[in-house]
Each structure stands twice: as C-alpha cells, then as structure tokens.
Amino acid sequence: MAQLFEILSTLPRRDFAAGETIIAEDSTTGMLFFLIKGEVEVSKGEVPLASTSEPGSVFGEMSPLLGTSHRASVRAVEPSSFYVVED
C-alpha cells in the first residue's frame, strides 16, 4: 500500500466534509477517487450498498472505463480525503 500512495501522492487531493457527496448517481465526472482517509458510504437510490474506511479504496472507476454515468452515489460519512485522477 505504501508504494501505491507514493505514486498517488503526485495527484491532486480533494477533501470532503461529512455528509458531502463525492459522486452522485447518474452523473458523469470522468474521475477516479482513491481514499486516503475517512469513511464513505456507497448507495443506489436510497439503499445503502456498502461502506468502507480502507485506505486505497477506489471509487468511480467503472464510469470512465465504460463511458457511462455513475451507477451509484458515494457520500462521505466522516471527513474524507482522496487522491483524484481526472480524465
């Protein structure tokens, strides 16, 4: 994991407050988010699907790979930081 964060540390960093939406369902951001710290919840509609606080977790990858909109929302449960890959 240390090697991954060493590579990612050159990328832009974004911070989100608790309750803030990181990825909105049906949006298209063209971004990948790598969790540095914090906790997030993934949901579809109003249904929670998963939550994680595991550093290195990746969000939003399927949308740019498939050229589609995001199929679920990601929300910060607590203040969270991410390395962000755009386009």
C-alpha positions as CSV (number, residue, x, y, z in Angstrom):
1,M,0.0,0.0,0.0
2,A,2.9,2.4,0.7
3,Q,4.1,2.1,-2.9
4,L,0.6,2.9,-4.2
5,F,0.3,6.0,-2.0
6,E,3.8,7.1,-3.1
7,I,2.7,7.0,-6.7
8,L,-0.7,8.6,-6.0
9,S,0.8,11.4,-3.9
10,T,1.7,13.3,-7.1
11,L,-2.0,13.6,-7.9
12,P,-4.4,16.3,-6.8
13,R,-6.0,15.9,-3.4
14,R,-9.6,16.6,-2.6
15,D,-11.2,16.8,0.9
16,F,-14.9,16.3,1.6
17,A,-16.9,17.1,4.7
18,A,-19.1,14.5,6.5
19,G,-22.3,14.3,4.6
20,E,-20.9,15.7,1.4
21,T,-21.5,13.8,-1.9
22,I,-18.3,12.7,-3.7
23,I,-20.0,11.0,-6.6
24,A,-23.7,11.5,-7.5
25,E,-25.6,8.6,-9.0
26,D,-26.3,9.1,-12.8
27,S,-23.6,11.9,-13.0
28,T,-20.5,11.7,-15.2
29,T,-17.3,13.0,-13.6
30,G,-14.5,11.3,-15.6
31,M,-12.7,11.0,-12.2
32,L,-11.3,8.2,-10.1
33,F,-11.1,8.7,-6.4
34,F,-8.6,6.9,-4.2
35,L,-9.4,7.1,-0.5
36,I,-6.6,8.4,1.7
37,K,-8.5,8.6,5.0
38,G,-12.1,8.9,6.2
39,E,-15.2,6.8,5.7
40,V,-17.6,6.7,2.8
41,E,-20.9,5.0,2.0
42,V,-22.0,3.8,-1.4
43,S,-25.7,3.8,-2.2
44,K,-28.1,3.3,-5.1
45,G,-31.1,5.5,-4.7
46,E,-31.9,5.5,-1.0
47,V,-30.5,2.0,-0.5
48,P,-27.0,1.7,1.2
49,L,-24.9,-0.9,-0.5
50,A,-21.5,-0.7,1.3
51,S,-19.3,1.4,3.4
52,T,-15.5,1.5,3.8
53,S,-12.7,3.3,5.6
54,E,-10.0,1.2,3.9
55,P,-7.2,3.5,2.5
56,G,-6.6,2.8,-1.2
57,S,-10.2,2.0,-1.9
58,V,-11.2,3.2,-5.4
59,F,-14.4,4.8,-6.4
60,G,-15.8,5.9,-9.8
61,E,-13.7,3.6,-11.9
62,M,-16.4,2.0,-13.9
63,S,-17.9,5.2,-15.4
64,P,-14.8,6.3,-17.3
65,L,-13.8,2.8,-18.3
66,L,-17.2,2.0,-19.8
67,G,-18.1,5.6,-20.9
68,T,-21.3,5.6,-18.8
69,S,-22.7,7.6,-15.9
70,H,-22.0,6.6,-12.3
71,R,-24.4,3.8,-11.2
72,A,-24.3,4.6,-7.5
73,S,-23.6,7.6,-5.2
74,V,-20.7,7.9,-2.9
75,R,-21.0,10.1,0.2
76,A,-18.6,10.9,3.0
77,V,-19.7,9.5,6.3
78,E,-16.9,11.4,8.1
79,P,-14.4,14.0,6.8
80,S,-12.6,12.2,4.0
81,S,-9.6,12.8,1.7
82,F,-8.9,11.4,-1.7
83,Y,-6.3,11.4,-4.4
84,V,-8.1,12.2,-7.7
85,V,-7.4,11.1,-11.3
86,E,-9.1,13.2,-13.9
87,D,-9.8,12.1,-17.4
